[in-house]
Amino acid sequence: MQPPSRVLWKVAYDKKRNESISIVTANNPWITDLSTYVFCESICDQLEWVKWNIANVSKGFTYCCPVFELAKTIPYLPDLRNTELLR
């Protein structure tokens, strides 16, 4: 399965601390309907290091989710179900 080209995503994994997170951003600064860009519920508000305005679509609509949640849409992501959140 190919990842949706309408988003860019990144997985961060700290093996030493066994923590991970996925960050997803829309590949379109002119979005009007966010529903086709969201694949999991955002938990960015739980991450102290997210300091930018994630809701500002013109600067890049972004959200964060556990890797195992994003893997439901992009199944070839690494199996990080047993990790804590990278906070």
Helices and strands as residue ranges (DSSP letters): E 7-14, E 19-26, G 34-37, G 44-46, G 57-59, E 62-65, H 67-70, E 84-85
